[in-house]
Amino acid sequence: MVYRLTVAYRGTAYAGWQRQPNAVTVQQRLEEALGNLLQEPVRVTGAGRTDAGVHARAQVAHFELDRIFPTSGLVHGGNAHLPDDIRIIGACRVAPGFHAQRSARSKGYRYRLIRTEVLSPLDALFAVRAPRDIDMDLIRSASARLVGEHDFSAFALAGGAHRQPVRRVFTAEWTERGRLAEFFIVGNGFLRGMVRSLVGTLLEVGRGRMREDAFAALLEGAERSAAGPTAPPQGLVLEWVDYGPDWGPGEDLYGTLGGPGEAGSPAPL
Amino acid sequence: MVYRLTVAYRGTAYAGWQRQPNAVTVQQRLEEALGNLLQEPVRVTGAGRTDAGVHARAQVAHFELDRIFPTSGLVHGGNAHLPDDIRIIGACRVAPGFHAQRSARSKGYRYRLIRTEVLSPLDALFAVRAPRDIDMDLIRSASARLVGEHDFSAFALAGGAHRQPVRRVFTAEWTERGRLAEFFIVGNGFLRGMVRSLVGTLLEVGRGRMREDAFAALLEGAERSAAGPTAPPQGLVLEWVDYGPDWGPGEDLYGTLGGPGEAGSPAPL
Protein backbone atom coordinates (compact mmCIF):
# COMPACT_ATOMS: atom_id res chain seq x y z
CA MET A 1 0.00 0.00 0.00
CA VAL A 2 1.17 3.51 -0.78
CA TYR A 3 0.10 6.28 1.58
CA ARG A 4 0.20 9.93 0.68
CA LEU A 5 0.56 12.57 3.37
CA THR A 6 0.10 16.32 3.25
CA VAL A 7 2.44 17.95 5.75
CA ALA A 8 2.72 21.54 7.01
CA TYR A 9 5.69 22.88 8.92
CA ARG A 10 7.47 25.94 10.15
CA GLY A 11 10.99 25.49 8.90
CA THR A 12 12.49 27.87 11.48
CA ALA A 13 14.03 25.19 13.69
CA TYR A 14 15.00 22.66 11.00
CA ALA A 15 17.95 22.07 8.70
CA GLY A 16 15.44 21.62 5.88
CA TRP A 17 13.34 18.68 4.76
CA GLN A 18 15.93 16.08 3.88
CA ARG A 19 17.42 13.72 6.44
CA GLN A 20 21.02 14.60 7.34
CA PRO A 21 23.61 13.01 9.61
CA ASN A 22 24.19 15.78 12.14
CA ALA A 23 21.14 18.03 12.02
CA VAL A 24 17.44 17.79 12.81
CA THR A 25 15.24 17.74 9.73
CA VAL A 26 11.53 17.54 8.99
CA GLN A 27 11.84 14.20 7.18
CA GLN A 28 13.59 12.73 10.20
CA ARG A 29 10.95 13.96 12.66
CA LEU A 30 8.19 12.65 10.39
CA GLU A 31 9.82 9.24 10.00
CA GLU A 32 10.33 9.01 13.76
CA ALA A 33 6.69 9.91 14.44
CA LEU A 34 5.33 7.42 11.92
CA GLY A 35 7.75 4.76 13.16
CA ASN A 36 6.49 5.28 16.71
CA LEU A 37 2.89 5.17 15.56
CA LEU A 38 3.22 2.14 13.28
CA GLN A 39 5.82 0.33 15.36
CA GLU A 40 8.02 -0.36 12.36
CA PRO A 41 10.68 1.64 10.48
CA VAL A 42 9.17 4.09 7.99
CA ARG A 43 10.92 5.89 5.15
CA VAL A 44 9.08 8.80 3.58
CA THR A 45 9.80 10.45 0.23
CA GLY A 46 8.97 14.13 -0.10
CA ALA A 47 7.86 16.04 -3.18
CA GLY A 48 10.70 18.50 -2.77
CA ARG A 49 13.63 19.17 -0.48
CA THR A 50 12.93 22.49 1.15
CA ASP A 51 16.07 24.19 2.46
CA ALA A 52 16.90 25.03 6.06
CA GLY A 53 14.44 27.58 7.43
CA VAL A 54 11.95 27.28 4.56
CA HIS A 55 8.31 26.61 5.50
CA ALA A 56 5.66 24.42 3.90
CA ARG A 57 1.92 24.94 3.89
CA ALA A 58 1.27 21.66 2.05
CA GLN A 59 4.35 19.56 1.37
CA VAL A 60 3.47 16.09 0.05
CA ALA A 61 5.21 12.84 0.99
CA HIS A 62 4.55 9.16 0.40
CA PHE A 63 5.55 5.97 2.15
CA GLU A 64 4.85 2.27 1.75
CA LEU A 65 3.23 0.02 4.31
CA ASP A 66 2.26 -3.62 3.81
CA ARG A 67 -0.98 -3.30 5.73
CA ILE A 68 -4.05 -1.13 5.90
CA PHE A 69 -3.95 1.63 8.48
CA PRO A 70 -6.81 4.14 8.87
CA THR A 71 -5.83 7.45 7.32
CA SER A 72 -7.43 9.50 10.11
CA GLY A 73 -5.21 7.50 12.47
CA LEU A 74 -2.17 8.52 10.45
CA VAL A 75 -3.16 12.18 10.83
CA HIS A 76 -4.09 12.28 14.48
CA GLY A 77 -1.79 9.48 15.66
CA GLY A 78 1.13 10.86 13.69
CA ASN A 79 0.55 14.35 15.04
CA ALA A 80 0.56 13.01 18.60
CA HIS A 81 4.19 12.00 17.99
CA LEU A 82 5.24 15.15 16.13
CA PRO A 83 6.54 18.45 17.55
CA ASP A 84 4.17 21.43 17.35
CA ASP A 85 5.90 22.95 14.34
CA ILE A 86 5.17 19.95 12.09
CA ARG A 87 1.65 18.70 11.40
CA ILE A 88 0.20 16.04 9.14
CA ILE A 89 -2.83 17.85 7.73
CA GLY A 90 -4.07 15.15 5.39
CA ALA A 91 -3.57 11.47 4.50
CA CYS A 92 -4.94 9.08 1.91
CA ARG A 93 -4.15 5.77 0.26
CA VAL A 94 -3.08 6.15 -3.38
CA ALA A 95 -2.76 3.74 -6.29
CA PRO A 96 0.54 1.86 -6.69
CA GLY A 97 3.06 3.84 -8.68
CA PHE A 98 2.42 7.16 -6.96
CA HIS A 99 5.70 8.88 -6.13
CA ALA A 100 5.61 12.18 -4.24
CA GLN A 101 8.48 13.63 -6.23
CA ARG A 102 8.27 11.96 -9.65
CA SER A 103 4.48 12.12 -10.01
CA ALA A 104 4.36 15.85 -9.23
CA ARG A 105 3.34 18.07 -12.12
CA SER A 106 3.83 21.45 -10.55
CA LYS A 107 4.64 23.19 -7.29
CA GLY A 108 3.68 26.61 -6.00
CA TYR A 109 5.96 28.71 -3.82
CA ARG A 110 5.32 32.05 -2.20
CA TYR A 111 7.88 34.57 -0.96
CA ARG A 112 6.88 37.45 1.32
CA LEU A 113 8.57 40.83 1.52
CA ILE A 114 7.53 43.69 3.77
CA ARG A 115 8.73 47.13 2.76
CA THR A 116 9.44 48.85 6.04
CA GLU A 117 12.17 50.37 8.19
CA VAL A 118 11.56 48.00 11.07
CA LEU A 119 10.11 44.53 10.54
CA SER A 120 7.40 43.71 13.07
CA PRO A 121 7.98 40.58 15.19
CA LEU A 122 4.46 39.58 14.12
CA ASP A 123 5.73 39.28 10.55
CA ALA A 124 9.38 38.35 11.02
CA LEU A 125 8.94 34.57 11.17
CA PHE A 126 7.36 34.35 7.71
CA ALA A 127 8.54 37.42 5.83
CA VAL A 128 11.68 39.40 5.10
CA ARG A 129 12.23 43.16 5.26
CA ALA A 130 12.78 45.06 2.03
CA PRO A 131 13.55 48.74 1.49
CA ARG A 132 10.51 50.97 1.20
CA ASP A 133 11.65 52.49 -2.08
CA ILE A 134 12.15 49.42 -4.24
CA ASP A 135 10.49 49.84 -7.63
CA MET A 136 7.78 47.19 -7.85
CA ASP A 137 7.07 48.03 -11.49
CA LEU A 138 10.64 47.10 -12.44
CA ILE A 139 10.36 43.88 -10.42
CA ARG A 140 7.01 42.99 -11.94
CA SER A 141 8.26 43.58 -15.46
CA ALA A 142 11.39 41.46 -14.96
CA SER A 143 9.37 38.70 -13.29
CA ALA A 144 7.18 38.35 -16.35
CA ARG A 145 10.30 37.20 -18.24
CA LEU A 146 10.42 34.10 -16.03
CA VAL A 147 7.37 32.46 -17.58
CA GLY A 148 8.34 29.72 -20.01
CA GLU A 149 11.19 27.23 -20.24
CA HIS A 150 14.63 28.45 -19.17
CA ASP A 151 18.03 27.22 -18.06
CA PHE A 152 18.10 28.30 -14.42
CA SER A 153 21.75 27.39 -13.74
CA ALA A 154 22.48 30.93 -12.59
CA PHE A 155 19.86 30.51 -9.85
CA ALA A 156 20.94 27.13 -8.45
CA LEU A 157 22.69 27.16 -5.07
CA ALA A 158 26.03 25.44 -4.67
CA GLY A 159 25.51 21.83 -3.67
CA GLY A 160 22.46 21.69 -5.85
CA ALA A 161 24.23 20.77 -9.08
CA HIS A 162 21.61 19.54 -11.50
CA ARG A 163 22.41 17.62 -14.64
CA GLN A 164 19.29 19.10 -16.13
CA PRO A 165 18.92 22.76 -15.13
CA VAL A 166 16.03 23.53 -17.48
CA ARG A 167 12.70 24.16 -15.77
CA ARG A 168 9.36 25.49 -16.93
CA VAL A 169 7.72 28.35 -15.02
CA PHE A 170 3.95 28.63 -15.42
CA THR A 171 3.26 31.64 -13.20
CA ALA A 172 5.46 34.37 -11.71
CA GLU A 173 3.38 37.11 -10.16
CA TRP A 174 3.64 39.76 -7.48
CA THR A 175 0.70 40.90 -5.41
CA GLU A 176 0.83 43.89 -3.10
CA ARG A 177 -1.26 44.77 -0.10
CA GLY A 178 -0.08 47.77 1.84
CA ARG A 179 3.57 47.21 2.72
CA LEU A 180 3.39 43.51 1.89
CA ALA A 181 4.67 42.30 -1.48
CA GLU A 182 4.24 38.60 -2.26
CA PHE A 183 5.92 36.70 -5.05
CA PHE A 184 3.98 33.68 -6.23
CA ILE A 185 5.75 31.27 -8.58
CA VAL A 186 4.51 28.01 -10.07
CA GLY A 187 6.78 25.68 -12.03
CA ASN A 188 7.22 22.08 -13.05
CA GLY A 189 10.26 21.88 -10.79
CA PHE A 190 12.79 24.03 -8.99
CA LEU A 191 16.55 23.85 -8.62
CA ARG A 192 18.05 24.09 -5.17
CA GLY A 193 17.65 27.63 -3.79
CA MET A 194 16.09 28.77 -7.05
CA VAL A 195 13.17 30.79 -5.68
CA ARG A 196 15.29 32.59 -3.09
CA SER A 197 17.97 33.29 -5.66
CA LEU A 198 15.36 34.67 -8.05
CA VAL A 199 13.91 36.91 -5.33
CA GLY A 200 17.37 38.16 -4.32
CA THR A 201 18.14 39.00 -7.94
CA LEU A 202 14.75 40.61 -8.55
CA LEU A 203 15.43 42.85 -5.54
CA GLU A 204 18.58 44.00 -7.32
CA VAL A 205 16.36 44.89 -10.26
CA GLY A 206 13.97 46.72 -7.94
CA ARG A 207 16.86 48.70 -6.45
CA GLY A 208 17.93 49.76 -9.93
CA ARG A 209 21.18 47.80 -9.74
CA MET A 210 20.34 45.35 -12.52
CA ARG A 211 18.46 46.03 -15.74
CA GLU A 212 15.66 43.84 -16.98
CA ASP A 213 17.59 42.72 -20.05
CA ALA A 214 20.51 41.63 -17.85
CA PHE A 215 18.05 39.69 -15.69
CA ALA A 216 16.52 38.05 -18.76
CA ALA A 217 19.98 37.10 -20.04
CA LEU A 218 20.56 35.17 -16.81
CA LEU A 219 17.69 32.87 -17.74
CA GLU A 220 19.64 31.27 -20.56
CA GLY A 221 22.21 29.36 -18.54
CA ALA A 222 24.52 31.98 -17.04
CA GLU A 223 26.98 31.29 -14.20
CA ARG A 224 25.73 31.40 -10.61
CA SER A 225 28.06 34.30 -9.88
CA ALA A 226 26.19 36.45 -12.38
CA ALA A 227 22.98 36.38 -10.34
CA GLY A 228 22.20 38.43 -7.22
CA PRO A 229 22.30 37.36 -3.58
CA THR A 230 20.06 34.64 -2.17
CA ALA A 231 17.09 35.97 -0.20
CA PRO A 232 16.74 34.58 3.36
CA PRO A 233 14.75 31.37 3.89
CA GLN A 234 12.11 32.58 6.36
CA GLY A 235 10.22 34.45 3.62
CA LEU A 236 9.64 31.29 1.58
CA VAL A 237 6.70 28.87 1.81
CA LEU A 238 6.12 25.77 -0.32
CA GLU A 239 2.40 26.33 -0.80
CA TRP A 240 1.29 23.18 -2.60
CA VAL A 241 2.25 20.32 -4.90
CA ASP A 242 -0.06 19.36 -7.75
CA TYR A 243 -0.35 15.86 -9.19
CA GLY A 244 -3.02 16.46 -11.80
CA PRO A 245 -6.30 14.59 -12.16
CA ASP A 246 -4.69 11.11 -12.39
CA TRP A 247 -3.77 11.04 -8.73
CA GLY A 248 -6.57 13.16 -7.35
CA PRO A 249 -6.31 16.04 -4.91
CA GLY A 250 -5.53 13.92 -1.87
CA GLU A 251 -7.54 13.91 1.30
CA ASP A 252 -6.94 16.88 3.46
CA LEU A 253 -8.36 17.50 6.87
CA TYR A 254 -7.13 21.05 6.80
CA GLY A 255 -9.29 21.97 3.82
CA THR A 256 -8.42 21.33 0.21
CA LEU A 257 -4.77 22.25 0.32
CA GLY A 258 -3.53 19.29 -1.68
CA GLY A 259 -3.77 21.19 -4.95
CA PRO A 260 -3.43 24.62 -6.39
CA GLY A 261 -7.09 25.50 -5.87
CA GLU A 262 -6.38 26.94 -2.46
CA ALA A 263 -3.08 28.54 -3.41
CA GLY A 264 -4.21 32.10 -2.99
CA SER A 265 -5.83 31.55 0.35
CA PRO A 266 -4.15 33.52 3.07
CA ALA A 267 -4.16 32.79 6.74
CA PRO A 268 -3.57 36.41 7.53
CA LEU A 269 -2.08 37.74 10.69
CA MET B 1 10.71 65.35 28.11
CA VAL B 2 8.11 62.68 27.53
CA TYR B 3 8.85 60.11 24.85
CA ARG B 4 6.19 57.96 23.26
CA LEU B 5 7.11 54.57 21.81
CA THR B 6 5.15 52.23 19.58
CA VAL B 7 6.13 48.65 20.35
CA ALA B 8 5.33 45.36 18.58
CA TYR B 9 5.90 41.96 20.13
CA ARG B 10 5.18 38.29 19.90
CA GLY B 11 3.89 37.41 23.35
CA THR B 12 4.70 33.71 22.99
CA ALA B 13 7.75 33.72 25.25
CA TYR B 14 6.62 36.33 27.79
CA ALA B 15 4.61 36.38 30.98
CA GLY B 16 2.76 39.36 29.55
CA TRP B 17 3.56 43.07 29.43
CA GLN B 18 3.81 44.01 33.06
CA ARG B 19 7.01 43.64 35.06
CA GLN B 20 6.87 40.74 37.54
CA PRO B 21 9.30 39.42 40.14
CA ASN B 22 9.97 35.91 38.82
CA ALA B 23 9.10 35.94 35.13
CA VAL B 24 10.36 37.60 31.98
CA THR B 25 8.03 40.30 30.66
CA VAL B 26 7.96 42.69 27.72
CA GLN B 27 8.09 45.78 29.94
CA GLN B 28 11.20 44.42 31.66
CA ARG B 29 13.00 43.70 28.39
CA LEU B 30 12.07 47.13 27.05
CA GLU B 31 13.29 48.90 30.19
CA GLU B 32 16.55 46.94 30.11
CA ALA B 33 17.12 47.80 26.45
CA LEU B 34 16.41 51.51 26.95
CA GLY B 35 18.52 51.50 30.11
CA ASN B 36 21.44 50.04 28.17
CA LEU B 37 20.97 52.52 25.36
CA LEU B 38 20.54 55.61 27.53
CA GLN B 39 22.91 54.51 30.30
CA GLU B 40 20.42 55.36 33.01
CA PRO B 41 17.48 53.54 34.61
CA VAL B 42 14.29 53.84 32.55
CA ARG B 43 10.73 53.11 33.65
CA VAL B 44 8.13 52.78 30.90
CA THR B 45 4.34 52.91 31.26
CA GLY B 46 2.28 50.90 28.79
CA ALA B 47 -1.18 51.66 27.43
CA GLY B 48 -2.43 48.27 28.52
CA ARG B 49 -1.19 45.19 30.31
CA THR B 50 -1.42 42.40 27.82
CA ASP B 51 -1.58 38.94 29.42
CA ALA B 52 0.98 36.15 29.09
CA GLY B 53 1.15 34.94 25.50
CA VAL B 54 -0.84 37.84 24.02
CA HIS B 55 0.76 39.70 21.09
CA ALA B 56 0.86 43.39 20.19
CA ARG B 57 1.06 44.94 16.75
CA ALA B 58 1.25 48.48 18.15
CA GLN B 59 1.34 48.73 21.92
CA VAL B 60 2.11 52.26 23.12
CA ALA B 61 4.34 53.19 26.04
CA HIS B 62 5.79 56.40 27.41
CA PHE B 63 8.79 57.27 29.54
CA GLU B 64 10.42 60.42 30.82
CA LEU B 65 13.96 61.56 30.14
CA ASP B 66 15.51 64.86 31.21
CA ARG B 67 17.40 65.33 27.96
CA ILE B 68 16.83 65.27 24.24
CA PHE B 69 17.61 62.02 22.49
CA PRO B 70 17.01 61.51 18.75
CA THR B 71 13.88 59.44 18.20
CA SER B 72 15.39 57.43 15.36
CA GLY B 73 18.15 56.53 17.82
CA LEU B 74 15.53 55.28 20.26
CA VAL B 75 14.11 53.02 17.56
CA HIS B 76 17.29 51.61 16.08
CA GLY B 77 19.43 51.82 19.21
CA GLY B 78 16.69 50.35 21.37
CA ASN B 79 16.13 47.52 18.90
CA ALA B 80 19.83 46.68 18.96
CA HIS B 81 19.39 45.85 22.66
CA LEU B 82 16.05 44.03 22.31
CA PRO B 83 15.41 40.35 21.55
CA ASP B 84 14.02 39.55 18.08
CA ASP B 85 10.47 39.10 19.33
CA ILE B 86 10.17 42.71 20.58
CA ARG B 87 10.64 45.72 18.33
CA ILE B 88 10.27 49.45 18.80
CA ILE B 89 8.54 50.42 15.57
CA GLY B 90 8.10 54.12 16.24
CA ALA B 91 9.14 56.89 18.64
CA CYS B 92 8.34 60.54 19.11
CA ARG B 93 8.52 63.27 21.70
CA VAL B 94 5.11 64.29 23.05
CA ALA B 95 3.80 67.26 25.02
CA PRO B 96 4.00 67.11 28.83
CA GLY B 97 0.98 65.41 30.33
CA PHE B 98 0.83 62.55 27.86
CA HIS B 99 0.25 59.25 29.64
CA ALA B 100 0.18 56.05 27.60
CA GLN B 101 -2.63 54.56 29.67
CA ARG B 102 -4.65 57.52 30.92
CA SER B 103 -4.55 59.52 27.69
CA ALA B 104 -5.79 56.57 25.58
CA ARG B 105 -9.25 56.99 24.11
CA SER B 106 -9.70 53.56 22.58
CA LYS B 107 -7.93 50.32 21.85
CA GLY B 108 -8.44 47.76 19.12
CA TYR B 109 -7.95 44.04 19.65
CA ARG B 110 -8.19 41.21 17.16
CA TYR B 111 -8.74 37.53 17.90
CA ARG B 112 -8.15 34.87 15.21
CA LEU B 113 -9.91 31.54 14.95
CA ILE B 114 -9.32 28.94 12.26
CA ARG B 115 -12.09 26.41 11.75
CA THR B 116 -10.26 23.20 10.93
CA GLU B 117 -9.53 19.68 12.12
CA VAL B 118 -5.79 20.22 12.29
CA LEU B 119 -4.30 23.66 12.87
CA SER B 120 -1.37 24.36 10.55
CA PRO B 121 1.95 25.22 12.22
CA LEU B 122 1.99 28.25 9.91
CA ASP B 123 -1.07 29.58 11.74
CA ALA B 124 -0.65 28.15 15.22
CA LEU B 125 1.46 30.95 16.71
CA PHE B 126 -1.17 33.63 16.06
CA ALA B 127 -4.50 31.81 15.86
CA VAL B 128 -6.52 29.18 17.68
CA ARG B 129 -8.38 26.20 16.27
CA ALA B 130 -12.17 26.18 16.33
CA PRO B 131 -14.60 23.45 15.27
CA ARG B 132 -15.60 23.59 11.64
CA ASP B 133 -19.31 23.58 12.42
CA ILE B 134 -19.66 26.55 14.76
CA ASP B 135 -22.53 28.77 13.70
CA MET B 136 -21.03 32.12 12.74
CA ASP B 137 -24.47 33.69 12.34
CA LEU B 138 -25.24 33.01 16.00
CA ILE B 139 -21.85 34.41 17.00
CA ARG B 140 -22.29 37.48 14.87
CA SER B 141 -25.73 38.19 16.23
CA ALA B 142 -24.62 37.83 19.86
CA SER B 143 -21.52 39.97 19.24
CA ALA B 144 -23.68 42.86 18.07
CA ARG B 145 -25.09 43.02 21.61
CA LEU B 146 -21.64 44.04 22.87
CA VAL B 147 -21.75 47.51 21.37
CA GLY B 148 -22.53 50.16 23.96
CA GLU B 149 -21.81 50.57 27.65
CA HIS B 150 -21.96 47.43 29.79
CA ASP B 151 -20.83 46.02 33.10
CA PHE B 152 -18.29 43.40 32.01
CA SER B 153 -17.71 41.86 35.46
CA ALA B 154 -18.62 38.42 34.11
CA PHE B 155 -15.74 38.68 31.63
CA ALA B 156 -12.96 39.81 33.99
CA LEU B 157 -10.33 37.23 34.89
CA ALA B 158 -9.55 36.53 38.52
CA GLY B 159 -6.77 38.82 39.71
CA GLY B 160 -8.19 41.56 37.56
CA ALA B 161 -10.72 42.90 40.06
CA HIS B 162 -11.79 46.31 38.87
CA ARG B 163 -13.56 48.82 41.04
CA GLN B 164 -15.21 50.12 37.89
CA PRO B 165 -16.18 47.23 35.59
CA VAL B 166 -18.20 49.33 33.13
CA ARG B 167 -16.64 49.73 29.69
CA ARG B 168 -17.89 51.08 26.39
CA VAL B 169 -17.53 48.96 23.25
CA PHE B 170 -17.53 50.87 19.97
CA THR B 171 -17.08 48.01 17.50
CA ALA B 172 -17.50 44.23 17.78
CA GLU B 173 -17.31 42.60 14.37
CA TRP B 174 -16.41 39.27 12.83
CA THR B 175 -14.85 38.95 9.39
CA GLU B 176 -14.44 35.62 7.63
CA ARG B 177 -12.05 34.59 4.90
CA GLY B 178 -12.11 30.90 4.09
CA ARG B 179 -11.52 29.01 7.32
CA LEU B 180 -10.30 32.12 9.15
CA ALA B 181 -12.72 33.99 11.40
CA GLU B 182 -11.44 37.18 13.02
CA PHE B 183 -13.06 39.06 15.87
CA PHE B 184 -12.29 42.75 15.93
CA ILE B 185 -13.27 44.71 19.01
CA VAL B 186 -12.73 48.37 19.84
CA GLY B 187 -13.49 49.82 23.23
CA ASN B 188 -12.57 52.64 25.58
CA GLY B 189 -10.94 50.11 27.89
CA PHE B 190 -10.82 46.41 28.66
CA LEU B 191 -10.89 44.45 31.90
CA ARG B 192 -8.24 41.80 32.46
CA GLY B 193 -8.82 38.83 30.13
CA MET B 194 -11.99 40.44 28.80
CA VAL B 195 -11.49 39.83 25.08
CA ARG B 196 -10.48 36.19 25.53
CA SER B 197 -13.36 35.62 27.92
CA LEU B 198 -15.77 37.17 25.41
CA VAL B 199 -14.41 34.97 22.60
CA GLY B 200 -14.63 31.84 24.75
CA THR B 201 -18.23 32.64 25.63
CA LEU B 202 -19.15 33.55 22.03
CA LEU B 203 -17.81 30.13 21.00
CA GLU B 204 -20.30 28.60 23.42
CA VAL B 205 -22.99 30.57 21.60
CA GLY B 206 -21.65 29.34 18.25
CA ARG B 207 -21.76 25.74 19.48
CA GLY B 208 -25.39 26.18 20.45
CA ARG B 209 -24.65 25.80 24.15
CA MET B 210 -25.66 29.35 25.12
CA ARG B 211 -28.50 31.42 23.74
CA GLU B 212 -28.09 35.01 22.66
CA ASP B 213 -30.37 36.32 25.39
CA ALA B 214 -28.30 34.52 28.03
CA PHE B 215 -25.17 36.06 26.55
CA ALA B 216 -26.74 39.51 26.56
CA ALA B 217 -27.80 39.06 30.20
CA LEU B 218 -24.12 38.52 31.11
CA LEU B 219 -23.39 42.06 29.96
CA GLU B 220 -25.22 43.58 32.90
CA GLY B 221 -22.84 42.61 35.67
CA ALA B 222 -23.21 38.85 36.08
CA GLU B 223 -20.77 36.67 38.04
CA ARG B 224 -17.60 35.46 36.32
CA SER B 225 -18.77 31.86 36.72
CA ALA B 226 -21.75 32.53 34.47
CA ALA B 227 -19.54 33.21 31.44
CA GLY B 228 -17.84 30.63 29.23
CA PRO B 229 -14.19 29.52 29.24
CA THR B 230 -11.33 31.86 28.44
CA ALA B 231 -9.95 31.46 24.91
CA PRO B 232 -6.18 30.86 24.69
CA PRO B 233 -3.84 33.88 24.49
CA GLN B 234 -2.03 33.14 21.22
CA GLY B 235 -5.08 34.15 19.15
CA LEU B 236 -5.13 37.67 20.57
CA VAL B 237 -3.33 40.76 19.24
CA LEU B 238 -3.48 44.29 20.65
CA GLU B 239 -3.71 46.03 17.27
CA TRP B 240 -3.50 49.70 18.21
CA VAL B 241 -4.11 52.37 20.82
CA ASP B 242 -5.75 55.64 19.83
CA TYR B 243 -5.16 58.97 21.58
CA GLY B 244 -7.34 61.21 19.47
CA PRO B 245 -6.29 64.37 17.64
CA ASP B 246 -4.91 66.11 20.76
CA TRP B 247 -1.88 63.87 20.96
CA GLY B 248 -1.44 63.11 17.28
CA PRO B 249 -0.87 59.77 15.66
CA GLY B 250 2.70 59.32 16.84
CA GLU B 251 5.67 58.81 14.59
CA ASP B 252 5.91 55.32 13.26
CA LEU B 253 8.68 53.89 11.18
CA TYR B 254 6.65 50.82 10.47
CA GLY B 255 3.93 52.73 8.68
CA THR B 256 1.05 54.50 10.33
CA LEU B 257 0.19 51.95 12.95
CA GLY B 258 -0.11 54.43 15.80
CA GLY B 259 -3.83 54.87 15.21
CA PRO B 260 -6.88 52.99 14.10
CA GLY B 261 -6.46 53.97 10.46
CA GLU B 262 -4.37 50.90 9.76
CA ALA B 263 -6.43 48.61 11.93
CA GLY B 264 -7.72 46.44 9.15
CA SER B 265 -4.38 46.01 7.47
CA PRO B 266 -3.26 42.41 7.46
CA ALA B 267 0.25 41.11 7.20
CA PRO B 268 -0.99 37.85 5.75
CA LEU B 269 0.81 34.59 5.81
Boltz contact constraints between the chains, C-beta under 6 A:
constraints:
  - contact:
      token1: [A, 8]
      token2: [B, 120]
      max_distance: 6.0
  - contact:
      token1: [A, 8]
      token2: [B, 121]
      max_distance: 6.0
  - contact:
      token1: [A, 9]
      token2: [B, 121]
      max_distance: 6.0
  - contact:
      token1: [A, 10]
      token2: [B, 121]
      max_distance: 6.0
  - contact:
      token1: [A, 57]
      token2: [B, 122]
      max_distance: 6.0
  - contact:
      token1: [A, 85]
      token2: [B, 121]
      max_distance: 6.0
  - contact:
      token1: [A, 87]
      token2: [B, 118]
      max_distance: 6.0
  - contact:
      token1: [A, 87]
      token2: [B, 121]
      max_distance: 6.0
  - contact:
      token1: [A, 89]
      token2: [B, 118]
      max_distance: 6.0
  - contact:
      token1: [A, 116]
      token2: [B, 254]
      max_distance: 6.0
  - contact:
      token1: [A, 117]
      token2: [B, 253]
      max_distance: 6.0
  - contact:
      token1: [A, 118]
      token2: [B, 87]
      max_distance: 6.0
  - contact:
      token1: [A, 118]
      token2: [B, 89]
      max_distance: 6.0
  - contact:
      token1: [A, 118]
      token2: [B, 253]
      max_distance: 6.0
  - contact:
      token1: [A, 118]
      token2: [B, 254]
      max_distance: 6.0
  - contact:
      token1: [A, 120]
      token2: [B, 8]
      max_distance: 6.0
  - contact:
      token1: [A, 121]
      token2: [B, 8]
      max_distance: 6.0
  - contact:
      token1: [A, 121]
      token2: [B, 9]
      max_distance: 6.0
  - contact:
      token1: [A, 121]
      token2: [B, 10]
      max_distance: 6.0
  - contact:
      token1: [A, 121]
      token2: [B, 85]
      max_distance: 6.0
  - contact:
      token1: [A, 121]
      token2: [B, 87]
      max_distance: 6.0
  - contact:
      token1: [A, 122]
      token2: [B, 8]
      max_distance: 6.0
  - contact:
      token1: [A, 122]
      token2: [B, 57]
      max_distance: 6.0
  - contact:
      token1: [A, 123]
      token2: [B, 267]
      max_distance: 6.0
  - contact:
      token1: [A, 126]
      token2: [B, 269]
      max_distance: 6.0
  - contact:
      token1: [A, 178]
      token2: [B, 265]
      max_distance: 6.0
  - contact:
      token1: [A, 179]
      token2: [B, 255]
      max_distance: 6.0
  - contact:
      token1: [A, 180]
      token2: [B, 267]
      max_distance: 6.0
  - contact:
      token1: [A, 253]
      token2: [B, 117]
      max_distance: 6.0
  - contact:
      token1: [A, 253]
      token2: [B, 118]
      max_distance: 6.0
  - contact:
      token1: [A, 254]
      token2: [B, 116]
      max_distance: 6.0
  - contact:
      token1: [A, 254]
      token2: [B, 118]
      max_distance: 6.0
  - contact:
      token1: [A, 255]
      token2: [B, 179]
      max_distance: 6.0
  - contact:
      token1: [A, 265]
      token2: [B, 178]
      max_distance: 6.0
  - contact:
      token1: [A, 266]
      token2: [B, 268]
      max_distance: 6.0
  - contact:
      token1: [A, 267]
      token2: [B, 123]
      max_distance: 6.0
  - contact:
      token1: [A, 267]
      token2: [B, 180]
      max_distance: 6.0
  - contact:
      token1: [A, 267]
      token2: [B, 269]
      max_distance: 6.0
  - contact:
      token1: [A, 268]
      token2: [B, 266]
      max_distance: 6.0
  - contact:
      token1: [A, 268]
      token2: [B, 268]
      max_distance: 6.0
  - contact:
      token1: [A, 269]
      token2: [B, 126]
      max_distance: 6.0
  - contact:
      token1: [A, 269]
      token2: [B, 267]
      max_distance: 6.0
  - contact:
      token1: [A, 269]
      token2: [B, 269]
      max_distance: 6.0
